[in-house]
Amino acid sequence: MDFTIASILALDGVTNGAIYALLALATVLLFAVTRVIFIPQGEFVAYGALTLAIMQTGKVPGTVWFLLILSSSVAVTDVWQGVRHHLSAGRITRNVTRTLAYPLFISAVVWWAAPLNLPLLAQAVLTLALVTPFGPLIYRLAYERLADATVLVLLIVSVGVHFALVGLGLFFFGAEGFRNPSFWDERFTMGPLALSGQTLIIFAASLALIVSLYLFFERSLRGKALRATAVNRLGARLMGISSTTAGRLSFTMAAFIGALSGLLIGPTTTLFYDSGFIIGLKGFVAAVFAGLSSYPLALVGALGVGLIESFGSFWASAFKEVIVFSSILPVLLWRSLRDPHGEEH
């Protein structure tokens, strides 16, 4: 291996690492706020990329129907909870209206816009607007009533949600793979490296989102509320911070990050309905490097995962996934020996 090959592999690793960093940040966010190890984070990636791919063909993506089904299911639970707690008819109606208003609106917009073959950027914005609501709706259906359950129970629910989303992905998108067009087709040469415009967009979007998350948590009231919930859920409740609202907001952010990652990675590789699992799992490995608690370490871990994958594919391409996932073992061993731990009650 000479310097040129090493530089190309490093660039490829850092590019993939930028995507894994976003998924790792989302994983850390969800675990810190809700204690949910969200296995299906990669499904948001696949849904985002495949929704855009279907819109590119001029068809209405199946995610429109999925959003309507999810929102209708949540609306039914709103009615049930309202009747169970003896709420007034007016309040139940307001709750149902809040649940259904945005999904119905964005579904109608996508239904109207899909056959028009709008510019790629407009379709990307519609994709984000369509996939992002999946986060809070899934949280309300699967996790909200289990908010105080153990981490193990929440993990089992996550596995079930993962299988459900993969099966629905096959139903809505089919078994065929899709590769989206690049947002920027320019190419730039830097010595032995050839940078594509899409690579620069990945770097820029990842950096912008990471900075935005930093400012959100450091400067905004909602961000500080999420941090407080992550540090001490009971204390945050006593201070008037709703853990339910925090959970919905964190899942909304995670779904947005996942969908955006799908848009960024879609032009670089062919994605299938089940491709999100492996991609999300690599983001999870990066989050484990950070102990599921540190955003800066999650970023460093993601870049490390990307580099390990890139160089591993050069030395032993058939075992690159094994190399990546095996790298988590010494980290887990080190953390097990370093950090005190006890049984969860």
C-alpha positions as CSV (number, residue, x, y, z in Angstrom):
1,M,0.0,0.0,0.0
2,D,1.5,3.4,-1.0
3,F,0.5,6.9,0.1
4,T,-1.9,7.4,-2.8
5,I,-4.0,4.3,-2.0
6,A,-3.9,5.1,1.7
7,S,-5.2,8.6,1.0
8,I,-8.0,7.3,-1.1
9,L,-9.0,4.8,1.5
10,A,-8.8,7.5,4.2
11,L,-11.0,9.8,2.3
12,D,-13.6,7.0,1.7
13,G,-13.4,6.1,5.4
14,V,-13.9,9.7,6.6
15,T,-16.8,10.1,4.1
16,N,-18.6,7.0,5.5
17,G,-17.6,8.1,9.0
18,A,-19.5,11.4,8.6
19,I,-22.7,9.4,7.9
20,Y,-22.1,7.1,10.8
21,A,-21.4,10.1,13.0
22,L,-24.9,11.4,12.4
23,L,-26.4,8.0,13.2
24,A,-24.2,7.7,16.3
25,L,-25.3,11.1,17.6
26,A,-29.0,10.1,17.1
27,T,-28.4,6.8,19.0
28,V,-26.7,8.6,21.9
29,L,-29.5,11.2,22.0
30,L,-32.2,8.6,22.1
31,F,-30.5,6.5,24.8
32,A,-29.6,9.5,26.9
33,V,-33.1,11.0,26.9
34,T,-35.4,7.9,26.7
35,R,-33.0,5.0,27.6
36,V,-34.1,3.3,24.3
37,I,-31.3,1.5,22.3
38,F,-33.1,2.3,19.0
39,I,-32.1,-0.6,16.7
40,P,-34.3,0.7,13.8
41,Q,-32.4,4.0,13.4
42,G,-31.0,2.7,10.1
43,E,-34.5,2.1,8.9
44,F,-35.0,5.9,8.8
45,V,-32.0,6.0,6.5
46,A,-33.5,3.4,4.1
47,Y,-36.9,5.0,4.2
48,G,-35.4,8.4,3.4
49,A,-33.3,7.2,0.5
50,L,-36.0,4.9,-1.0
51,T,-38.8,7.5,-0.6
52,L,-36.7,9.9,-2.7
53,A,-36.0,7.2,-5.2
54,I,-39.7,6.4,-5.7
55,M,-40.4,10.1,-6.1
56,Q,-37.8,10.2,-8.8
57,T,-39.9,7.8,-10.8
58,G,-42.9,10.1,-10.6
59,K,-44.8,7.7,-8.3
60,V,-46.4,8.3,-4.9
61,P,-44.1,6.6,-2.3
62,G,-45.5,4.0,0.0
63,T,-44.3,6.0,2.9
64,V,-47.4,8.2,2.4
65,W,-49.6,5.3,3.2
66,F,-47.4,4.3,6.1
67,L,-47.6,7.8,7.6
68,L,-51.4,7.8,7.3
69,I,-51.6,4.4,9.0
70,L,-49.3,5.4,11.8
71,S,-51.1,8.7,12.5
72,S,-54.5,7.0,12.3
73,S,-53.3,4.4,14.8
74,V,-52.1,7.2,17.2
75,A,-55.4,9.0,16.8
76,V,-57.2,5.9,17.8
77,T,-55.1,5.7,21.0
78,D,-55.8,9.4,21.6
79,V,-59.5,8.6,21.6
80,W,-59.1,5.6,23.8
81,Q,-57.0,7.4,26.3
82,G,-59.4,10.3,26.3
83,V,-62.4,8.1,27.0
84,R,-60.4,6.2,29.6
85,H,-59.5,9.3,31.5
86,H,-62.9,10.9,31.0
87,L,-61.8,13.8,29.0
88,S,-64.3,16.1,27.3
89,A,-65.3,15.5,23.7
90,G,-63.7,18.9,22.7
91,R,-60.4,18.0,24.2
92,I,-60.4,14.6,22.6
93,T,-61.2,16.2,19.3
94,R,-58.3,18.7,19.7
95,N,-55.9,15.9,20.5
96,V,-56.9,13.9,17.4
97,T,-56.7,17.0,15.2
98,R,-53.2,17.8,16.4
99,T,-52.2,14.2,15.7
100,L,-53.7,14.0,12.2
101,A,-53.3,17.6,10.9
102,Y,-49.7,17.5,9.8
103,P,-49.6,13.9,8.4
104,L,-52.7,14.6,6.3
105,F,-51.3,17.9,5.0
106,I,-47.8,16.5,4.0
107,S,-49.4,13.4,2.5
108,A,-51.6,15.5,0.4
109,V,-48.7,17.7,-0.7
110,V,-46.6,14.6,-1.6
111,W,-49.5,13.0,-3.4
112,W,-49.9,16.2,-5.5
113,A,-46.2,16.8,-6.1
114,A,-44.9,13.3,-6.8
115,P,-46.1,13.1,-10.5
116,L,-44.8,16.6,-11.3
117,N,-41.1,15.5,-11.3
118,L,-40.0,18.5,-9.2
119,P,-36.3,19.4,-8.9
120,L,-34.2,17.0,-6.8
121,L,-33.8,19.5,-4.0
122,A,-37.6,20.0,-3.7
123,Q,-38.1,16.2,-3.6
124,A,-35.5,15.9,-0.9
125,V,-37.3,18.5,1.2
126,L,-40.6,16.7,0.8
127,T,-38.9,13.4,1.7
128,L,-37.6,14.9,5.0
129,A,-41.0,16.3,5.7
130,L,-42.6,12.9,5.1
131,V,-40.2,10.7,7.0
132,T,-39.4,12.8,10.0
133,P,-42.9,12.4,11.6
134,F,-42.3,8.7,11.7
135,G,-40.1,9.3,14.8
136,P,-42.6,10.7,17.2
137,L,-45.5,8.5,15.9
138,I,-43.4,5.3,16.5
139,Y,-42.4,6.6,19.9
140,R,-46.1,7.2,20.8
141,L,-47.2,3.8,19.6
142,A,-44.3,1.6,20.8
143,Y,-42.5,3.4,23.6
144,E,-44.4,6.1,25.4
145,R,-46.4,3.9,27.7
146,L,-43.2,1.9,28.5
147,A,-41.2,5.0,29.3
148,D,-40.4,3.7,32.8
149,A,-39.7,0.1,31.8
150,T,-36.2,-1.4,32.0
151,V,-33.6,-0.9,29.3
152,L,-33.9,-4.6,28.4
153,V,-37.7,-4.4,27.8
154,L,-37.1,-1.3,25.7
155,L,-34.4,-3.1,23.7
156,I,-36.8,-6.0,23.1
157,V,-39.4,-3.5,21.8
158,S,-36.8,-2.0,19.5
159,V,-36.0,-5.4,18.0
160,G,-39.7,-5.9,17.3
161,V,-40.0,-2.4,15.8
162,H,-37.0,-3.1,13.6
163,F,-38.5,-6.3,12.2
164,A,-41.8,-4.5,11.6
165,L,-40.2,-1.6,9.7
166,V,-38.0,-4.0,7.6
167,G,-41.1,-6.0,6.6
168,L,-43.1,-2.8,5.8
169,G,-40.1,-1.5,3.8
170,L,-40.2,-4.7,1.6
171,F,-44.0,-4.2,1.2
172,F,-43.8,-0.5,0.3
173,F,-40.5,-0.4,-1.8
174,G,-40.1,-3.9,-3.1
175,A,-37.0,-6.0,-3.2
176,E,-35.3,-3.9,-5.9
177,G,-32.4,-1.6,-5.0
178,F,-32.2,2.0,-5.8
179,R,-29.4,4.6,-6.2
180,N,-30.3,8.2,-6.2
181,P,-28.8,10.9,-8.4
182,S,-26.1,13.1,-6.9
183,F,-27.0,16.5,-5.6
184,W,-23.8,17.9,-7.1
185,D,-22.0,16.3,-10.0
186,E,-18.8,18.4,-10.0
187,R,-15.4,16.7,-9.4
188,F,-12.4,18.3,-7.8
189,T,-8.8,17.0,-7.8
190,M,-6.5,17.4,-4.8
191,G,-3.2,15.7,-5.5
192,P,-4.0,11.9,-5.6
193,L,-7.5,12.5,-4.4
194,A,-10.6,13.0,-6.5
195,L,-13.3,14.7,-4.5
196,S,-16.9,14.5,-5.8
197,G,-19.4,17.2,-5.2
198,Q,-21.6,14.7,-3.3
199,T,-18.7,14.0,-0.9
200,L,-18.3,17.7,-0.2
201,I,-22.1,17.9,0.5
202,I,-21.8,15.0,2.9
203,F,-19.1,16.8,4.8
204,A,-20.9,20.1,4.8
205,A,-24.2,18.7,5.8
206,S,-22.8,16.6,8.6
207,L,-20.7,19.5,9.9
208,A,-23.7,21.8,9.8
209,L,-26.0,19.4,11.6
210,I,-23.4,18.7,14.3
211,V,-22.9,22.4,14.9
212,S,-26.7,22.9,14.9
213,L,-27.1,20.1,17.5
214,Y,-24.4,21.7,19.6
215,L,-26.1,25.1,19.5
216,F,-29.5,23.5,20.1
217,F,-28.3,21.8,23.3
218,E,-26.2,24.7,24.5
219,R,-28.3,27.8,23.7
220,S,-32.0,26.8,23.3
221,L,-34.4,26.2,26.2
222,R,-35.7,22.9,24.6
223,G,-32.2,21.7,24.2
224,K,-31.4,22.4,27.8
225,A,-34.6,20.6,28.8
226,L,-33.5,17.5,26.8
227,R,-30.1,17.6,28.5
228,A,-31.7,17.9,31.9
229,T,-33.9,14.9,31.1
230,A,-30.8,12.9,30.0
231,V,-29.0,13.7,33.2
232,N,-31.8,13.1,35.6
233,R,-35.3,12.1,34.4
234,L,-36.9,12.3,37.9
235,G,-35.3,15.6,38.6
236,A,-36.4,17.0,35.3
237,R,-40.0,16.0,36.0
238,L,-39.9,17.7,39.4
239,M,-38.7,20.9,37.7
240,G,-41.7,20.8,35.3
241,I,-40.0,19.2,32.3
242,S,-42.2,16.7,30.5
243,S,-40.4,13.5,29.9
244,T,-43.1,12.6,27.3
245,T,-42.5,15.8,25.3
246,A,-38.7,15.2,25.6
247,G,-39.1,11.7,24.2
248,R,-41.2,12.8,21.3
249,L,-38.8,15.6,20.5
250,S,-35.8,13.3,20.6
251,F,-37.4,10.8,18.3
252,T,-38.4,13.6,15.9
253,M,-34.7,14.7,15.8
254,A,-33.5,11.1,15.4
255,A,-35.9,10.5,12.5
256,F,-34.8,13.7,10.8
257,I,-31.1,12.8,11.2
258,G,-31.8,9.3,9.8
259,A,-33.8,10.6,6.8
260,L,-31.1,13.2,6.1
261,S,-28.4,10.5,6.3
262,G,-30.4,8.5,3.7
263,L,-30.5,11.4,1.3
264,L,-26.7,11.9,1.7
265,I,-25.7,8.3,1.3
266,G,-28.3,7.4,-1.4
267,P,-26.1,8.7,-4.3
268,T,-23.0,6.9,-3.1
269,T,-24.4,3.3,-2.9
270,T,-27.3,1.2,-3.9
271,L,-29.8,0.8,-1.0
272,F,-32.4,-1.9,-0.5
273,Y,-35.3,-2.1,1.9
274,D,-33.1,-3.8,4.5
275,S,-29.9,-1.9,3.9
276,G,-30.6,0.4,6.9
277,F,-29.9,-2.3,9.5
278,I,-26.2,-2.7,8.7
279,I,-25.7,1.1,8.3
280,G,-27.5,1.8,11.6
281,L,-25.6,-0.9,13.3
282,K,-22.3,0.8,12.4
283,G,-23.6,4.0,13.9
284,F,-24.5,2.0,17.0
285,V,-20.9,0.6,17.2
286,A,-19.7,4.2,17.1
287,A,-22.1,5.1,19.8
288,V,-20.9,2.2,22.0
289,F,-17.3,3.6,21.5
290,A,-18.7,6.7,23.2
291,G,-20.4,4.7,26.0
292,L,-23.8,5.8,24.7
293,S,-23.3,9.1,26.5
294,S,-20.8,11.4,24.9
295,Y,-21.5,13.3,21.6
296,P,-17.8,14.2,20.9
297,L,-16.7,10.6,21.5
298,A,-19.5,9.4,19.3
299,L,-18.1,11.6,16.5
300,V,-14.6,10.3,17.0
301,G,-15.9,6.7,17.2
302,A,-17.8,7.1,13.9
303,L,-14.7,8.3,12.1
304,G,-12.8,5.4,13.5
305,V,-15.5,3.0,12.3
306,G,-15.4,4.5,8.8
307,L,-11.6,4.2,8.7
308,I,-11.6,0.6,10.0
309,E,-14.3,-0.3,7.4
310,S,-12.4,1.3,4.5
311,F,-9.0,-0.2,5.3
312,G,-10.5,-3.5,6.2
313,S,-12.2,-3.7,2.8
314,F,-8.8,-3.2,1.2
315,W,-7.0,-5.8,3.2
316,A,-9.9,-8.4,3.4
317,S,-13.0,-7.2,1.6
318,A,-14.9,-10.4,2.3
319,F,-14.5,-9.8,6.1
320,K,-14.9,-6.0,6.3
321,E,-18.2,-6.3,8.2
322,V,-16.6,-8.8,10.6
323,I,-13.7,-6.5,11.2
324,V,-15.9,-3.5,11.9
325,F,-18.3,-5.3,14.3
326,S,-15.4,-7.2,16.0
327,S,-13.8,-3.9,16.9
328,I,-16.5,-3.4,19.5
329,L,-15.4,-6.3,21.6
330,P,-12.2,-4.8,23.1
331,V,-14.2,-1.5,23.7
332,L,-16.9,-3.4,25.6
333,L,-14.3,-5.4,27.6
334,W,-12.4,-2.2,28.5
335,R,-15.6,-0.4,29.6
336,S,-16.7,-3.5,31.6
337,L,-13.4,-3.5,33.5
338,R,-13.2,0.3,33.9
339,D,-16.7,1.3,34.8
340,P,-18.5,-0.1,37.9
341,H,-21.9,-1.6,37.1
342,G,-24.6,-3.3,39.0
343,E,-28.0,-4.9,38.5
344,E,-30.8,-2.7,37.3
345,H,-33.9,-2.4,39.5
